[in-house]
Amino acid sequence: MGRRLQPETDDIRDSPALAVAQVLHDLGATVTVSDPKALDNARKLHPELDYVEDPIAAVDDADLLLHLTEWHQFSAIAPKRLATRTTAPKVIDARGTLNTDLSRKAG
């Protein structure tokens, strides 16, 4: 049986979120990453990506928000706060932890 990734740690080994971020960057996207604990480790492994500590600032002028983590801090952010900071309020919730009703109401 394979190793299970541990949410809410600084362990980035085999991180699907960073793999997606790297592919998008390689395709020409500007990628901004936010994580409460793993930014230092991620910066060392993927220095070409942009990093911010504030998850709300991570969506500034974004065309798309990819929710790729199970951190409860991210699902607790009011979608209304994020929608006004993006160029277009588009979200892909790959973890299924966001409140879809609140997201729809926020636009």
Backbone as XML, in Angstrom:
<?xml version="1.0"?>
<chain id="A" units="angstrom">
  <residue number="1" name="MET">
    <atom name="N" x="0.838" y="-1.167" z="0.000"/>
    <atom name="CA" x="0.000" y="0.000" z="0.000"/>
    <atom name="C" x="0.889" y="1.239" z="0.000"/>
  </residue>
  <residue number="2" name="GLY">
    <atom name="N" x="0.515" y="2.264" z="-0.784"/>
    <atom name="CA" x="1.303" y="3.486" z="-0.893"/>
    <atom name="C" x="1.156" y="4.376" z="0.328"/>
  </residue>
  <residue number="3" name="ARG">
    <atom name="N" x="2.065" y="5.310" z="0.422"/>
    <atom name="CA" x="2.043" y="6.270" z="1.522"/>
    <atom name="C" x="0.895" y="7.248" z="1.320"/>
  </residue>
  <residue number="4" name="ARG">
    <atom name="N" x="0.141" y="7.534" z="2.360"/>
    <atom name="CA" x="-0.958" y="8.490" z="2.294"/>
    <atom name="C" x="-0.427" y="9.873" z="2.614"/>
  </residue>
  <residue number="5" name="LEU">
    <atom name="N" x="-0.779" y="10.839" z="1.767"/>
    <atom name="CA" x="-0.373" y="12.215" z="2.017"/>
    <atom name="C" x="-1.063" y="12.732" z="3.273"/>
  </residue>
  <residue number="6" name="GLN">
    <atom name="N" x="-0.346" y="13.493" z="4.041"/>
    <atom name="CA" x="-0.884" y="14.018" z="5.285"/>
    <atom name="C" x="-1.261" y="15.486" z="5.126"/>
  </residue>
  <residue number="7" name="PRO">
    <atom name="N" x="-2.569" y="15.789" z="5.123"/>
    <atom name="CA" x="-2.951" y="17.199" z="5.089"/>
    <atom name="C" x="-2.550" y="17.891" z="6.385"/>
  </residue>
  <residue number="8" name="GLU">
    <atom name="N" x="-2.396" y="19.179" z="6.291"/>
    <atom name="CA" x="-2.062" y="20.027" z="7.426"/>
    <atom name="C" x="-0.698" y="19.711" z="8.035"/>
  </residue>
  <residue number="9" name="THR">
    <atom name="N" x="0.256" y="19.388" z="7.147"/>
    <atom name="CA" x="1.651" y="19.217" z="7.550"/>
    <atom name="C" x="2.521" y="19.972" z="6.547"/>
  </residue>
  <residue number="10" name="ASP">
    <atom name="N" x="3.820" y="20.004" z="6.784"/>
    <atom name="CA" x="4.721" y="20.631" z="5.821"/>
    <atom name="C" x="5.334" y="19.600" z="4.865"/>
  </residue>
  <residue number="11" name="ASP">
    <atom name="N" x="4.801" y="18.386" z="4.864"/>
    <atom name="CA" x="5.296" y="17.308" z="4.007"/>
    <atom name="C" x="4.790" y="17.517" z="2.583"/>
  </residue>
  <residue number="12" name="ILE">
    <atom name="N" x="5.697" y="17.785" z="1.650"/>
    <atom name="CA" x="5.303" y="18.009" z="0.268"/>
    <atom name="C" x="5.722" y="16.871" z="-0.663"/>
  </residue>
  <residue number="13" name="ARG">
    <atom name="N" x="6.264" y="15.809" z="-0.096"/>
    <atom name="CA" x="6.668" y="14.678" z="-0.938"/>
    <atom name="C" x="5.461" y="14.166" z="-1.710"/>
  </residue>
  <residue number="14" name="ASP">
    <atom name="N" x="5.632" y="13.994" z="-3.017"/>
    <atom name="CA" x="4.572" y="13.481" z="-3.892"/>
    <atom name="C" x="3.300" y="14.329" z="-3.827"/>
  </residue>
  <residue number="15" name="SER">
    <atom name="N" x="3.434" y="15.622" z="-3.631"/>
    <atom name="CA" x="2.277" y="16.508" z="-3.524"/>
    <atom name="C" x="1.573" y="16.660" z="-4.871"/>
  </residue>
  <residue number="16" name="PRO">
    <atom name="N" x="0.331" y="16.206" z="-4.985"/>
    <atom name="CA" x="-0.412" y="16.397" z="-6.232"/>
    <atom name="C" x="-0.626" y="17.881" z="-6.543"/>
  </residue>
  <residue number="17" name="ALA">
    <atom name="N" x="-0.830" y="18.693" z="-5.519"/>
    <atom name="CA" x="-1.051" y="20.126" z="-5.733"/>
    <atom name="C" x="0.172" y="20.776" z="-6.371"/>
  </residue>
  <residue number="18" name="LEU">
    <atom name="N" x="1.361" y="20.456" z="-5.878"/>
    <atom name="CA" x="2.570" y="21.035" z="-6.467"/>
    <atom name="C" x="2.841" y="20.476" z="-7.854"/>
  </residue>
  <residue number="19" name="ALA">
    <atom name="N" x="2.473" y="19.227" z="-8.090"/>
    <atom name="CA" x="2.629" y="18.653" z="-9.439"/>
    <atom name="C" x="1.748" y="19.410" z="-10.433"/>
  </residue>
  <residue number="20" name="VAL">
    <atom name="N" x="0.512" y="19.702" z="-10.047"/>
    <atom name="CA" x="-0.398" y="20.470" z="-10.906"/>
    <atom name="C" x="0.161" y="21.876" z="-11.120"/>
  </residue>
  <residue number="21" name="ALA">
    <atom name="N" x="0.612" y="22.513" z="-10.054"/>
    <atom name="CA" x="1.180" y="23.863" z="-10.154"/>
    <atom name="C" x="2.358" y="23.888" z="-11.112"/>
  </residue>
  <residue number="22" name="GLN">
    <atom name="N" x="3.218" y="22.884" z="-11.033"/>
    <atom name="CA" x="4.392" y="22.830" z="-11.896"/>
    <atom name="C" x="3.995" y="22.646" z="-13.358"/>
  </residue>
  <residue number="23" name="VAL">
    <atom name="N" x="3.042" y="21.773" z="-13.624"/>
    <atom name="CA" x="2.590" y="21.556" z="-15.007"/>
    <atom name="C" x="2.002" y="22.848" z="-15.577"/>
  </residue>
  <residue number="24" name="LEU">
    <atom name="N" x="1.164" y="23.520" z="-14.794"/>
    <atom name="CA" x="0.574" y="24.780" z="-15.268"/>
    <atom name="C" x="1.652" y="25.823" z="-15.541"/>
  </residue>
  <residue number="25" name="HIS">
    <atom name="N" x="2.634" y="25.900" z="-14.660"/>
    <atom name="CA" x="3.753" y="26.821" z="-14.873"/>
    <atom name="C" x="4.493" y="26.459" z="-16.160"/>
  </residue>
  <residue number="26" name="ASP">
    <atom name="N" x="4.769" y="25.195" z="-16.355"/>
    <atom name="CA" x="5.479" y="24.745" z="-17.553"/>
    <atom name="C" x="4.702" y="25.067" z="-18.830"/>
  </residue>
  <residue number="27" name="LEU">
    <atom name="N" x="3.376" y="25.139" z="-18.721"/>
    <atom name="CA" x="2.530" y="25.480" z="-19.869"/>
    <atom name="C" x="2.395" y="26.997" z="-20.070"/>
  </residue>
  <residue number="28" name="GLY">
    <atom name="N" x="3.032" y="27.778" z="-19.194"/>
    <atom name="CA" x="3.047" y="29.222" z="-19.359"/>
    <atom name="C" x="2.186" y="30.011" z="-18.395"/>
  </residue>
  <residue number="29" name="ALA">
    <atom name="N" x="1.515" y="29.346" z="-17.483"/>
    <atom name="CA" x="0.677" y="30.049" z="-16.515"/>
    <atom name="C" x="1.526" y="30.672" z="-15.410"/>
  </residue>
  <residue number="30" name="THR">
    <atom name="N" x="1.058" y="31.772" z="-14.877"/>
    <atom name="CA" x="1.636" y="32.337" z="-13.664"/>
    <atom name="C" x="0.913" y="31.660" z="-12.510"/>
  </residue>
  <residue number="31" name="VAL">
    <atom name="N" x="1.665" y="30.991" z="-11.661"/>
    <atom name="CA" x="1.071" y="30.201" z="-10.577"/>
    <atom name="C" x="1.506" y="30.781" z="-9.244"/>
  </residue>
  <residue number="32" name="THR">
    <atom name="N" x="0.511" y="31.073" z="-8.398"/>
    <atom name="CA" x="0.786" y="31.561" z="-7.046"/>
    <atom name="C" x="0.291" y="30.511" z="-6.065"/>
  </residue>
  <residue number="33" name="VAL">
    <atom name="N" x="1.173" y="30.086" z="-5.179"/>
    <atom name="CA" x="0.899" y="29.018" z="-4.226"/>
    <atom name="C" x="0.808" y="29.607" z="-2.823"/>
  </residue>
  <residue number="34" name="SER">
    <atom name="N" x="-0.149" y="29.096" z="-2.051"/>
    <atom name="CA" x="-0.250" y="29.476" z="-0.642"/>
    <atom name="C" x="-0.462" y="28.204" z="0.171"/>
  </residue>
  <residue number="35" name="ASP">
    <atom name="N" x="0.199" y="28.125" z="1.295"/>
    <atom name="CA" x="0.083" y="26.968" z="2.186"/>
    <atom name="C" x="0.483" y="27.416" z="3.581"/>
  </residue>
  <residue number="36" name="PRO">
    <atom name="N" x="-0.303" y="27.073" z="4.595"/>
    <atom name="CA" x="0.012" y="27.529" z="5.955"/>
    <atom name="C" x="1.323" y="27.006" z="6.532"/>
  </residue>
  <residue number="37" name="LYS">
    <atom name="N" x="1.807" y="25.850" z="6.098"/>
    <atom name="CA" x="3.012" y="25.280" z="6.709"/>
    <atom name="C" x="4.125" y="24.932" z="5.733"/>
  </residue>
  <residue number="38" name="ALA">
    <atom name="N" x="3.818" y="24.685" z="4.473"/>
    <atom name="CA" x="4.799" y="24.071" z="3.572"/>
    <atom name="C" x="5.458" y="25.022" z="2.580"/>
  </residue>
  <residue number="39" name="LEU">
    <atom name="N" x="5.296" y="26.328" z="2.741"/>
    <atom name="CA" x="5.863" y="27.246" z="1.761"/>
    <atom name="C" x="7.379" y="27.139" z="1.648"/>
  </residue>
  <residue number="40" name="ASP">
    <atom name="N" x="8.068" y="27.043" z="2.760"/>
    <atom name="CA" x="9.532" y="26.952" z="2.702"/>
    <atom name="C" x="9.977" y="25.703" z="1.941"/>
  </residue>
  <residue number="41" name="ASN">
    <atom name="N" x="9.356" y="24.572" z="2.235"/>
    <atom name="CA" x="9.711" y="23.332" z="1.539"/>
    <atom name="C" x="9.366" y="23.417" z="0.059"/>
  </residue>
  <residue number="42" name="ALA">
    <atom name="N" x="8.219" y="23.991" z="-0.255"/>
    <atom name="CA" x="7.801" y="24.116" z="-1.649"/>
    <atom name="C" x="8.736" y="25.040" z="-2.424"/>
  </residue>
  <residue number="43" name="ARG">
    <atom name="N" x="9.142" y="26.144" z="-1.808"/>
    <atom name="CA" x="10.068" y="27.083" z="-2.466"/>
    <atom name="C" x="11.381" y="26.401" z="-2.826"/>
  </residue>
  <residue number="44" name="LYS">
    <atom name="N" x="11.857" y="25.549" z="-1.945"/>
    <atom name="CA" x="13.126" y="24.848" z="-2.207"/>
    <atom name="C" x="12.992" y="23.907" z="-3.400"/>
  </residue>
  <residue number="45" name="LEU">
    <atom name="N" x="11.876" y="23.229" z="-3.502"/>
    <atom name="CA" x="11.679" y="22.241" z="-4.570"/>
    <atom name="C" x="11.220" y="22.879" z="-5.873"/>
  </residue>
  <residue number="46" name="HIS">
    <atom name="N" x="10.447" y="23.963" z="-5.780"/>
    <atom name="CA" x="9.887" y="24.624" z="-6.967"/>
    <atom name="C" x="10.114" y="26.139" z="-6.886"/>
  </residue>
  <residue number="47" name="PRO">
    <atom name="N" x="11.356" y="26.587" z="-7.000"/>
    <atom name="CA" x="11.634" y="28.023" z="-6.850"/>
    <atom name="C" x="11.039" y="28.883" z="-7.970"/>
  </residue>
  <residue number="48" name="GLU">
    <atom name="N" x="10.645" y="28.272" z="-9.061"/>
    <atom name="CA" x="10.106" y="29.022" z="-10.194"/>
    <atom name="C" x="8.646" y="29.463" z="-9.998"/>
  </residue>
  <residue number="49" name="LEU">
    <atom name="N" x="7.978" y="28.926" z="-8.989"/>
    <atom name="CA" x="6.604" y="29.307" z="-8.703"/>
    <atom name="C" x="6.585" y="30.535" z="-7.797"/>
  </residue>
  <residue number="50" name="ASP">
    <atom name="N" x="5.454" y="31.233" z="-7.777"/>
    <atom name="CA" x="5.277" y="32.377" z="-6.870"/>
    <atom name="C" x="4.604" y="31.884" z="-5.597"/>
  </residue>
  <residue number="51" name="TYR">
    <atom name="N" x="4.962" y="32.488" z="-4.471"/>
    <atom name="CA" x="4.431" y="32.059" z="-3.180"/>
    <atom name="C" x="3.970" y="33.258" z="-2.367"/>
  </residue>
  <residue number="52" name="VAL">
    <atom name="N" x="2.837" y="33.098" z="-1.672"/>
    <atom name="CA" x="2.351" y="34.114" z="-0.734"/>
    <atom name="C" x="1.828" y="33.404" z="0.502"/>
  </residue>
  <residue number="53" name="GLU">
    <atom name="N" x="2.019" y="34.037" z="1.638"/>
    <atom name="CA" x="1.518" y="33.441" z="2.881"/>
    <atom name="C" x="0.021" y="33.637" z="3.044"/>
  </residue>
  <residue number="54" name="ASP">
    <atom name="N" x="-0.495" y="34.750" z="2.551"/>
    <atom name="CA" x="-1.901" y="35.082" z="2.705"/>
    <atom name="C" x="-2.710" y="34.420" z="1.580"/>
  </residue>
  <residue number="55" name="PRO">
    <atom name="N" x="-3.567" y="33.447" z="1.899"/>
    <atom name="CA" x="-4.316" y="32.762" z="0.845"/>
    <atom name="C" x="-5.277" y="33.677" z="0.096"/>
  </residue>
  <residue number="56" name="ILE">
    <atom name="N" x="-5.730" y="34.742" z="0.728"/>
    <atom name="CA" x="-6.615" y="35.677" z="0.031"/>
    <atom name="C" x="-5.813" y="36.479" z="-0.997"/>
  </residue>
  <residue number="57" name="ALA">
    <atom name="N" x="-4.615" y="36.877" z="-0.648"/>
    <atom name="CA" x="-3.752" y="37.589" z="-1.595"/>
    <atom name="C" x="-3.358" y="36.699" z="-2.771"/>
  </residue>
  <residue number="58" name="ALA">
    <atom name="N" x="-3.377" y="35.400" z="-2.576"/>
    <atom name="CA" x="-2.998" y="34.475" z="-3.653"/>
    <atom name="C" x="-3.943" y="34.564" z="-4.843"/>
  </residue>
  <residue number="59" name="VAL">
    <atom name="N" x="-5.154" y="35.029" z="-4.644"/>
    <atom name="CA" x="-6.118" y="35.095" z="-5.748"/>
    <atom name="C" x="-6.159" y="36.464" z="-6.422"/>
  </residue>
  <residue number="60" name="ASP">
    <atom name="N" x="-5.348" y="37.409" z="-5.970"/>
    <atom name="CA" x="-5.346" y="38.736" z="-6.581"/>
    <atom name="C" x="-5.121" y="38.636" z="-8.086"/>
  </residue>
  <residue number="61" name="ASP">
    <atom name="N" x="-6.076" y="39.166" z="-8.847"/>
    <atom name="CA" x="-6.018" y="39.205" z="-10.311"/>
    <atom name="C" x="-5.916" y="37.827" z="-10.962"/>
  </residue>
  <residue number="62" name="ALA">
    <atom name="N" x="-6.333" y="36.801" z="-10.262"/>
    <atom name="CA" x="-6.278" y="35.439" z="-10.817"/>
    <atom name="C" x="-7.416" y="35.208" z="-11.801"/>
  </residue>
  <residue number="63" name="ASP">
    <atom name="N" x="-7.132" y="34.436" z="-12.836"/>
    <atom name="CA" x="-8.153" y="34.016" z="-13.792"/>
    <atom name="C" x="-8.886" y="32.778" z="-13.292"/>
  </residue>
  <residue number="64" name="LEU">
    <atom name="N" x="-8.228" y="32.029" z="-12.408"/>
    <atom name="CA" x="-8.785" y="30.770" z="-11.923"/>
    <atom name="C" x="-8.196" y="30.440" z="-10.562"/>
  </residue>
  <residue number="65" name="LEU">
    <atom name="N" x="-9.042" y="29.979" z="-9.665"/>
    <atom name="CA" x="-8.600" y="29.489" z="-8.358"/>
    <atom name="C" x="-8.705" y="27.971" z="-8.376"/>
  </residue>
  <residue number="66" name="LEU">
    <atom name="N" x="-7.601" y="27.305" z="-8.144"/>
    <atom name="CA" x="-7.590" y="25.850" z="-8.026"/>
    <atom name="C" x="-7.464" y="25.510" z="-6.550"/>
  </residue>
  <residue number="67" name="HIS">
    <atom name="N" x="-8.460" y="24.863" z="-6.013"/>
    <atom name="CA" x="-8.449" y="24.444" z="-4.609"/>
    <atom name="C" x="-7.960" y="22.990" z="-4.594"/>
  </residue>
  <residue number="68" name="LEU">
    <atom name="N" x="-6.690" y="22.808" z="-4.201"/>
    <atom name="CA" x="-6.038" y="21.501" z="-4.326"/>
    <atom name="C" x="-5.573" y="20.938" z="-2.993"/>
  </residue>
  <residue number="69" name="THR">
    <atom name="N" x="-6.155" y="21.387" z="-1.911"/>
    <atom name="CA" x="-5.697" y="20.960" z="-0.589"/>
    <atom name="C" x="-6.887" y="20.738" z="0.345"/>
  </residue>
  <residue number="70" name="GLU">
    <atom name="N" x="-6.646" y="20.019" z="1.422"/>
    <atom name="CA" x="-7.695" y="19.769" z="2.410"/>
    <atom name="C" x="-7.572" y="20.666" z="3.640"/>
  </residue>
  <residue number="71" name="TRP">
    <atom name="N" x="-6.699" y="21.653" z="3.592"/>
    <atom name="CA" x="-6.539" y="22.550" z="4.724"/>
    <atom name="C" x="-7.871" y="23.213" z="5.046"/>
  </residue>
  <residue number="72" name="HIS">
    <atom name="N" x="-8.294" y="23.116" z="6.300"/>
    <atom name="CA" x="-9.575" y="23.712" z="6.680"/>
    <atom name="C" x="-9.553" y="25.233" z="6.605"/>
  </residue>
  <residue number="73" name="GLN">
    <atom name="N" x="-8.379" y="25.854" z="6.738"/>
    <atom name="CA" x="-8.286" y="27.309" z="6.658"/>
    <atom name="C" x="-8.778" y="27.827" z="5.304"/>
  </residue>
  <residue number="74" name="PHE">
    <atom name="N" x="-8.518" y="27.066" z="4.245"/>
    <atom name="CA" x="-8.921" y="27.506" z="2.913"/>
    <atom name="C" x="-10.429" y="27.355" z="2.719"/>
  </residue>
  <residue number="75" name="SER">
    <atom name="N" x="-11.005" y="26.260" z="3.191"/>
    <atom name="CA" x="-12.452" y="26.091" z="3.027"/>
    <atom name="C" x="-13.243" y="27.052" z="3.907"/>
  </residue>
  <residue number="76" name="ALA">
    <atom name="N" x="-12.617" y="27.601" z="4.929"/>
    <atom name="CA" x="-13.308" y="28.518" z="5.834"/>
    <atom name="C" x="-13.367" y="29.954" z="5.298"/>
  </residue>
  <residue number="77" name="ILE">
    <atom name="N" x="-12.624" y="30.253" z="4.256"/>
    <atom name="CA" x="-12.626" y="31.610" z="3.696"/>
    <atom name="C" x="-13.946" y="31.845" z="2.967"/>
  </residue>
  <residue number="78" name="ALA">
    <atom name="N" x="-14.577" y="32.953" z="3.241"/>
    <atom name="CA" x="-15.843" y="33.297" z="2.581"/>
    <atom name="C" x="-15.592" y="33.528" z="1.094"/>
  </residue>
  <residue number="79" name="PRO">
    <atom name="N" x="-16.278" y="32.802" z="0.233"/>
    <atom name="CA" x="-16.082" y="32.964" z="-1.214"/>
    <atom name="C" x="-16.269" y="34.405" z="-1.692"/>
  </residue>
  <residue number="80" name="LYS">
    <atom name="N" x="-17.119" y="35.146" z="-1.019"/>
    <atom name="CA" x="-17.355" y="36.551" z="-1.374"/>
    <atom name="C" x="-16.060" y="37.360" z="-1.289"/>
  </residue>
  <residue number="81" name="ARG">
    <atom name="N" x="-15.234" y="37.047" z="-0.303"/>
    <atom name="CA" x="-13.946" y="37.758" z="-0.134"/>
    <atom name="C" x="-13.001" y="37.478" z="-1.290"/>
  </residue>
  <residue number="82" name="LEU">
    <atom name="N" x="-13.086" y="36.281" z="-1.838"/>
    <atom name="CA" x="-12.199" y="35.902" z="-2.938"/>
    <atom name="C" x="-12.696" y="36.420" z="-4.283"/>
  </residue>
  <residue number="83" name="ALA">
    <atom name="N" x="-13.995" y="36.364" z="-4.491"/>
    <atom name="CA" x="-14.572" y="36.707" z="-5.798"/>
    <atom name="C" x="-14.232" y="38.135" z="-6.223"/>
  </residue>
  <residue number="84" name="THR">
    <atom name="N" x="-14.176" y="39.046" z="-5.285"/>
    <atom name="CA" x="-13.916" y="40.442" z="-5.632"/>
    <atom name="C" x="-12.451" y="40.710" z="-5.971"/>
  </residue>
  <residue number="85" name="ARG">
    <atom name="N" x="-11.572" y="39.779" z="-5.689"/>
    <atom name="CA" x="-10.140" y="39.996" z="-5.918"/>
    <atom name="C" x="-9.638" y="39.338" z="-7.198"/>
  </residue>
  <residue number="86" name="THR">
    <atom name="N" x="-10.464" y="38.501" z="-7.804"/>
    <atom name="CA" x="-10.061" y="37.798" z="-9.019"/>
    <atom name="C" x="-10.466" y="38.588" z="-10.256"/>
  </residue>
  <residue number="87" name="THR">
    <atom name="N" x="-9.881" y="38.253" z="-11.413"/>
    <atom name="CA" x="-10.309" y="38.885" z="-12.656"/>
    <atom name="C" x="-11.656" y="38.322" z="-13.091"/>
  </residue>
  <residue number="88" name="ALA">
    <atom name="N" x="-11.896" y="37.059" z="-12.776"/>
    <atom name="CA" x="-13.174" y="36.395" z="-13.046"/>
    <atom name="C" x="-13.328" y="35.309" z="-11.991"/>
  </residue>
  <residue number="89" name="PRO">
    <atom name="N" x="-14.438" y="35.303" z="-11.266"/>
    <atom name="CA" x="-14.577" y="34.331" z="-10.166"/>
    <atom name="C" x="-14.835" y="32.910" z="-10.668"/>
  </residue>
  <residue number="90" name="LYS">
    <atom name="N" x="-13.748" y="32.204" z="-10.951"/>
    <atom name="CA" x="-13.825" y="30.810" z="-11.392"/>
    <atom name="C" x="-13.039" y="29.945" z="-10.419"/>
  </residue>
  <residue number="91" name="VAL">
    <atom name="N" x="-13.657" y="28.840" z="-9.996"/>
    <atom name="CA" x="-13.035" y="27.957" z="-9.011"/>
    <atom name="C" x="-13.158" y="26.508" z="-9.471"/>
  </residue>
  <residue number="92" name="ILE">
    <atom name="N" x="-12.082" y="25.773" z="-9.319"/>
    <atom name="CA" x="-12.127" y="24.319" z="-9.447"/>
    <atom name="C" x="-11.776" y="23.762" z="-8.078"/>
  </residue>
  <residue number="93" name="ASP">
    <atom name="N" x="-12.737" y="23.079" z="-7.473"/>
    <atom name="CA" x="-12.549" y="22.495" z="-6.143"/>
    <atom name="C" x="-12.196" y="21.022" z="-6.310"/>
  </residue>
  <residue number="94" name="ALA">
    <atom name="N" x="-10.921" y="20.738" z="-6.422"/>
    <atom name="CA" x="-10.458" y="19.366" z="-6.647"/>
    <atom name="C" x="-10.546" y="18.502" z="-5.394"/>
  </residue>
  <residue number="95" name="ARG">
    <atom name="N" x="-10.773" y="19.107" z="-4.250"/>
    <atom name="CA" x="-10.845" y="18.347" z="-2.997"/>
    <atom name="C" x="-12.276" y="18.187" z="-2.493"/>
  </residue>
  <residue number="96" name="GLY">
    <atom name="N" x="-13.222" y="18.916" z="-3.075"/>
    <atom name="CA" x="-14.616" y="18.803" z="-2.671"/>
    <atom name="C" x="-14.893" y="19.305" z="-1.270"/>
  </residue>
  <residue number="97" name="THR">
    <atom name="N" x="-14.134" y="20.289" z="-0.814"/>
    <atom name="CA" x="-14.306" y="20.780" z="0.555"/>
    <atom name="C" x="-14.889" y="22.188" z="0.628"/>
  </residue>
  <residue number="98" name="LEU">
    <atom name="N" x="-15.124" y="22.820" z="-0.518"/>
    <atom name="CA" x="-15.689" y="24.170" z="-0.502"/>
    <atom name="C" x="-17.209" y="24.110" z="-0.480"/>
  </residue>
  <residue number="99" name="ASN">
    <atom name="N" x="-17.815" y="25.134" z="0.073"/>
    <atom name="CA" x="-19.268" y="25.224" z="0.132"/>
    <atom name="C" x="-19.769" y="25.732" z="-1.215"/>
  </residue>
  <residue number="100" name="THR">
    <atom name="N" x="-20.352" y="24.850" z="-2.021"/>
    <atom name="CA" x="-20.769" y="25.225" z="-3.368"/>
    <atom name="C" x="-21.894" y="26.255" z="-3.362"/>
  </residue>
  <residue number="101" name="ASP">
    <atom name="N" x="-22.798" y="26.182" z="-2.416"/>
    <atom name="CA" x="-23.893" y="27.165" z="-2.347"/>
    <atom name="C" x="-23.346" y="28.574" z="-2.119"/>
  </residue>
  <residue number="102" name="LEU">
    <atom name="N" x="-22.431" y="28.696" z="-1.160"/>
    <atom name="CA" x="-21.844" y="30.017" z="-0.895"/>
    <atom name="C" x="-21.017" y="30.496" z="-2.082"/>
  </residue>
  <residue number="103" name="SER">
    <atom name="N" x="-20.324" y="29.579" z="-2.738"/>
    <atom name="CA" x="-19.517" y="29.948" z="-3.911"/>
    <atom name="C" x="-20.407" y="30.449" z="-5.044"/>
  </residue>
  <residue number="104" name="ARG">
    <atom name="N" x="-21.506" y="29.776" z="-5.289"/>
    <atom name="CA" x="-22.427" y="30.221" z="-6.341"/>
    <atom name="C" x="-23.014" y="31.597" z="-6.021"/>
  </residue>
  <residue number="105" name="LYS">
    <atom name="N" x="-23.390" y="31.810" z="-4.775"/>
    <atom name="CA" x="-23.946" y="33.104" z="-4.379"/>
    <atom name="C" x="-22.919" y="34.230" z="-4.535"/>
  </residue>
  <residue number="106" name="ALA">
    <atom name="N" x="-21.639" y="33.904" z="-4.369"/>
    <atom name="CA" x="-20.577" y="34.911" z="-4.491"/>
    <atom name="C" x="-20.272" y="35.209" z="-5.956"/>
  </residue>
  <residue number="107" name="GLY">
    <atom name="N" x="-20.805" y="34.410" z="-6.862"/>
    <atom name="CA" x="-20.579" y="34.657" z="-8.288"/>
    <atom name="C" x="-19.689" y="33.633" z="-8.903"/>
  </residue>
</chain>
